[in-house]
Structures are given as structure tokens and as C-alpha cells.
Amino acid sequence: MKNRILSLIAAMALTVGAFAASVKTDRAWYLAGEAMTVSVTADDALIAYAELCDTRGLAAGVAVSLQDGVGEGTMELPSDLHSGYYVLSVYTRHNARVAYQLVAVVNPLYKSVDDDIDWVSGDSCWVAAEGKADLVSKKDVDVRETEGHIVMARVKNVYNGQTFSASQICPSISIVGKQIHYFEGQMVDDSTAVFYTFGIHGKQPLVLSAMSFTGESLPIEMITPFATLLPKQLPHLVFHYVRGEVEARSLDMQRHQIAIAPAKRELQLGVIADDAAEDGVPMDYSDVVLGTKPDLTYNLDEYRQFLTIREVLLEYVSCVTKRKINGVQQLIVRKEQALYDNTLPTLVLIDGMPVFDVERLLNYDARRIHHINIYTEQYNFGNTIYNGILSFISRSGRLTNYPTEPNVQYLVYVFP
């Protein structure tokens, strides 16, 4: 038994030491419901991602801010975790490899069919036994370093009788507000999109969307930002304990759970109801985004008011036309006396949200629009090149009474 334990510890040490990112925890074992402090060292990165998982799925995760390659984060362990071993993994987008560490979790309050533990009354320590971890060192995480927050989403690529491949889907994430913060995602397979965001902090209303090459809006939903790598097998946990210590920590854990209950509700991943974005605070209007001012700006307070955007474009905005590209009706910005590619679309936004259905926008109440900004240069977002940007900014910056595009996800998200 002793040799087996030493071999396991040595294997873990080698595994952790083999990578640029490393991880340590503040305790040797945890009660389900306790807070775990994760210390991370990773070269050349500002953010590291730590996740705790068993063979079935992700149990908890935290993003850790790094200063000079070192940082700490607190991971709240769910109070209903089963007893047994878990794997703590740490990775950054700069370093594609993952650092691993085994973590023992004990749940004295709830028994589960998934428990993989033998309780042995005696000394206050824990050891491993029987088994070995199969971890307008050969497993890698294939993600690139672009400092900021990782957002992941699941796209329903089978829709209305059609099946779309990754190359036929354009996923996007946009912050709802009076400024443009638009990111196109990378489809890592036919149904998973990854977004590398930057410069966004705090609670923000956002829209997730996925457009097919045929112009259809595909269903999309946010999933955990952690790219979970599940172990095939974990060692059996033999837990040597002192009853008084476990009981004392159990009482502290329950008090901790009561204390953090309001914060846990506040920091939920997101609320999907259309009116939930009222909880977020849109960024104030600025006439300088994308590092430049728009080529044309229309402050509709300076013009006669019309009932629809269709009338506004017809009467005032002569450089915007409507045409079909690849069979999809789109609004096009054309720069006078300049060469441009007729096949490239214009990025059309309203309060930062991309517009798929042009008719829906043209029929929107123009009295709710404050500014129309037009950028006539070419812009590259993700893998798509746009001939200009047509940005509509409402008075509230919150898509007030705008009928959101079908199948998009509209929610409030807390960026670290």
C-alpha cells in the first residue's frame, strides 16, 4: 500500500511539473460545500482557467487572474458533490497543455450512488488505494492565447431539415449597449463555438447568435467556459478521519453555504428572459469606437421624425441600399466614388446586436433611434470580412421593444 501511494504521488508530481502551468490547493482534502483556494502559476498569461471534474462531468470552475504569472482564485464546491477523487485541471490560452492534480472530496451529509470512498476512523489524514488515475499527459486543450475571457456556446446545427457544417455557420457574441463590442466565434466542431473576448468587464447584457450561410438564424445557447477534459478512471478514496474534525468543518461549511447564498444567486451564469437585460448597464454612447469615428453620423433629433427606419433611410441616408447577397436580403453601405466588393456583406447592428432580418429592422419605430453611424471601410471580425458597418443606436441602448432575432440567446453575463 505504501509503495502504491508513493508511486501515485510521484506520478502526480511529474504530471504537474511537466507543464508551464501548475496548480496547488490550500487543503489536502475538502468537504462538499467548502471553498477551495486554487493557486496557479503560468508563464506569459493574464488569465488561467481551473476546473474540477470527475469521470461524468464538470463539478466546479473558476477563472484566475494572474499578476506576473501568479494568481489565486476561489472555487465554490457544490454541496451535493459525491465523495471520492476529482481531477483539478488548469490551463491558459497561451499554453495549450493542462496541469493536473488529484483532489479528495468528502460529503458527510449526503450519501450518493456515485460515492467512491471507504471511511476509516483514526488518524486525520487521507490516502489513495486501489486504482490509478488515467490522466446599426498526452491530452492537450487546443485553444489559443488571446487575453480576455473565454465564452463557449452550443449551436443546433440541424435545423428546419438542414444540416450545417462548421464552415457554414457564423456565430457571434455582441454586448448590448450604445457602443460596438462585437466578436465572431470560432466553430471548433459542427456544434460548438468558442469566443475569445477582450476589454469587457462586469455584468453586461449580451446577445449570442449563429447565422447559417443561407441566412437562417440557428438556435444557440451559452455553455460553461471551461473545456472539460474528463478522466477515464479515478483512484478509489480511502479516507482516514477524526470525527471531531469532520464535524467541526461540516458546521463551518454549512455556515459558509448560508453566507454565500445571496452571492451565488447574483453570480449565476445568465438569465435568458428577454427582459433580463434590464439588469445590465449598457455602456454610454461614444462616437469613437473601433479606434475611429464613423464616416457619417445622423443624430435623428436634428431631422424630421419618421415612424419607421425604412422612411429614415429613404429620406436621409442615401449611401445605404437594400439588395440580395447569396439569396439573403441585406442592407449594404457603399462608399461614394470608391471600389468595393459587391459580394461582401455589411455588418448591421442595433444597440450592438447583429441584424439578420432586414425587414424586422426597417419596420422598427424610428422615434426610438437616436444615432445612425456609418463606417465605410472594410472590417474583419473573426473569419468574416464586412464592407462597412451600419450601426443603429437607440435612446436607451437596451433594444427597447425591439423584436429580437429568432433563436438568439439574450441574457446577462458577468465577465471577470
C-alpha positions, -999 to 999 in steps of 0.1 A, spaced: 0 0 0 27 25 10 46 19 -23 14 23 -43 7 57 -25 42 69 -31 40 59 -68 8 78 -72 22 109 -55 53 107 -77 32 104 -109 11 134 -99 42 155 -92 57 145 -126 24 153 -143 22 188 -128 58 196 -132 58 187 -169 38 218 -179 44 256 -178 11 259 -159 10 245 -124 -17 244 -96 -18 240 -58 -47 239 -34 -49 252 1 -60 219 17 -53 182 13 -90 173 12 -123 191 11 -158 188 23 -185 192 -4 -198 228 0 -164 243 11 -145 269 -7 -113 257 -25 -84 282 -29 -66 274 -61 -30 288 -66 -19 290 -102 15 296 -118 15 301 -156 41 320 -177 30 347 -202 -7 347 -194 -31 371 -177 -59 346 -171 -59 309 -162 -89 286 -161 -92 260 -133 -118 232 -134 -128 203 -111 -143 173 -127 -149 136 -123 -154 110 -150 -190 122 -155 -187 159 -159 -176 193 -146 -182 199 -109 -169 235 -105 -147 260 -122 -131 294 -117 -112 319 -138 -80 331 -121 -64 365 -127 -26 363 -129 -1 390 -119 34 383 -132 23 347 -138 9 340 -104 -26 342 -90 -52 328 -67 -89 320 -72 -117 307 -50 -138 278 -63 -171 271 -45 -177 234 -43 -213 224 -47 -227 209 -15 -242 179 -33 -209 165 -47 -203 128 -42 -175 115 -21 -144 104 -39 -115 117 -61 -118 145 -86 -93 160 -110 -83 196 -108 -71 209 -142 -56 243 -151 -49 257 -185 -44 290 -203 -49 300 -239 -12 307 -243 -2 273 -231 -23 245 -247 -12 219 -222 -30 212 -190 -17 208 -154 -35 181 -133 -39 175 -96 -60 149 -78 -84 163 -51 -102 143 -25 -138 155 -17 -158 141 12 -195 146 17 -206 136 52 -241 149 49 -253 131 17 -248 96 5 -247 90 -32 -247 60 -55 -216 77 -71 -196 76 -38 -162 60 -42 -149 61 -7 -141 39 23 -144 56 57 -117 46 83 -119 61 117 -85 70 131 -57 95 122 -65 127 105 -52 120 70 -63 106 37 -46 82 14 -53 67 -20 -59 30 -25 -67 5 -53 -67 20 -88 -48 47 -107 -58 79 -124 -58 76 -161 -48 112 -168 -266 495 -366 -1 140 -201 -8 133 -237 -41 153 -237 -40 189 -249 -65 217 -250 -64 232 -284 -71 268 -276 -51 299 -285 -40 327 -261 -58 359 -267 -60 376 -234 -96 381 -222 -125 358 -212 -134 326 -230 -171 322 -238 -184 289 -252 -217 282 -269 -236 252 -283 -252 257 -318 -280 235 -331 -266 227 -365 -296 206 -376 -325 229 -382 -355 230 -404 -345 198 -421 -310 210 -430 -276 201 -415 -250 227 -414 -212 221 -411 -189 243 -390 -177 262 -422 -214 271 -429 -221 287 -395 -211 322 -384 -215 325 -346 -213 359 -329 -215 375 -295 -223 412 -291 -226 434 -260 -259 452 -260 -254 489 -255 -245 522 -271 -211 511 -282 -200 484 -306 -184 453 -289 -189 425 -315 -170 393 -316 -173 364 -341 -166 330 -327 -146 300 -340 -165 268 -346 -143 241 -331 -167 214 -344 -201 214 -361 -220 224 -329 -195 241 -306 -184 278 -308 -156 295 -288 -154 332 -284 -122 350 -273 -135 383 -258 -114 411 -245 -119 445 -229 -153 436 -214 -157 436 -176 -186 433 -151 -222 425 -156 -232 430 -192 -263 424 -213 -254 404 -244 -268 385 -274 -255 352 -287 -264 344 -323 -255 320 -351 -262 326 -387 -261 300 -414 -248 306 -449 -284 305 -461 -293 335 -438 -311 315 -412 -308 322 -375 -298 289 -358 -306 282 -321 -276 288 -298 -271 287 -261 -242 295 -238 -224 267 -220 -196 266 -194 -164 284 -205 -143 255 -193 -132 230 -219 -137 200 -197 -114 170 -202 -128 141 -183 -106 114 -169 -114 78 -179 -108 65 -144 -101 78 -109 -85 60 -79 -106 48 -50 -105 70 -19 -98 56 15 -105 83 40 -88 82 75 -106 107 96 -111 121 131 -148 125 137 -145 158 157 -125 174 129 -150 164 102 -180 176 123 -164 209 130 -156 215 94 -190 204 84 -206 231 106 -183 257 92 -191 246 57 -229 249 64 -224 284 78 -204 293 47 -231 280 24 -257 301 41 -234 332 39 -227 329 2 -263 320 -9 -272 356 -20 -239 360 -39 -244 326 -56 -278 338 -69 -263 371 -81 -234 354 -100 -254 329 -120 -242 323 -155 -271 342 -171 -308 348 -172 -323 341 -206 -356 361 -204 -358 389 -230 -364 415 -202 -334 402 -181 -310 426 -199 -326 454 -179 -303 441 -151 -273 450 -171 -260 485 -175 -253 494 -212 -221 514 -219 -226 551 -227 -227 563 -262 -194 573 -278 -187 585 -313 -153 568 -312 -154 530 -315 -133 506 -334 -105 532 -329 -121 557 -352 -151 579 -357 -178 569 -382 -176 584 -417 -212 595 -414 -233 602 -383 -270 610 -382 -284 624 -350 -321 619 -356 -330 647 -332 -318 671 -359 -341 657 -385 -379 655 -390 -392 624 -372 -405 595 -392 -423 564 -379 -401 537 -393 -364 532 -401 -374 524 -437 -386 560 -441 -354 574 -424 -331 555 -448 -352 566 -478 -353 602 -469 -318 609 -453 -293 581 -457 -286 579 -494 -254 557 -490 -274 526 -478 -292 503 -502 -310 470 -500 -300 440 -521 -297 403 -520 -264 386 -514 -263 348 -518 -301 349 -518 -303 368 -485 -318 403 -483 -293 427 -467 -286 463 -462 -254 475 -479 -232 505 -472 -215 518 -503 -187 544 -502 -192 570 -529 -165 570 -556 -148 540 -542 -143 505 -554 -159 478 -532 -167 441 -534 -204 435 -542 -202 400 -527 -192 412 -492 -220 420 -467 -223 450 -444 -224 444 -406 -257 458 -395 -262 463 -357 -288 477 -334 -276 485 -299 -247 462 -307 -268 432 -317 -263 419 -353 -294 421 -375 -304 391 -397 -339 400 -406 -337 433 -425 -375 438 -428 -378 435 -390 -353 464 -386 -369 485 -414 -402 484 -397 -388 493 -362 -400 526 -346 -375 552 -358 -385 575 -329 -366 552 -306 -334 556 -325 -310 584 -315 -280 579 -338 -272 561 -370 -234 556 -375 -219 545 -408 -184 531 -412 -175 527 -449 -141 509 -446 -136 471 -446 -137 454 -412 -126 419 -402 -144 401 -374 -133 365 -369 -133 349 -403 -157 373 -419 -149 405 -439 -175 432 -440 -179 461 -463 -187 487 -438 -208 488 -406 -243 503 -402 -249 509 -365 -283 520 -351 -282 532 -315 -314 536 -296 -321 562 -269 -320 536 -241 -292 514 -256 -313 483 -245 -331 472 -276 -363 487 -262 -393 469 -276 -372 456 -305 -383 421 -315 -351 402 -310 -340 378 -338 -354 343 -336 -332 316 -319 -307 341 -304 -300 339 -267 -304 372 -248 -290 372 -213 -270 390 -187 -234 377 -182 -208 385 -156 -174 390 -172 -145 385 -148 
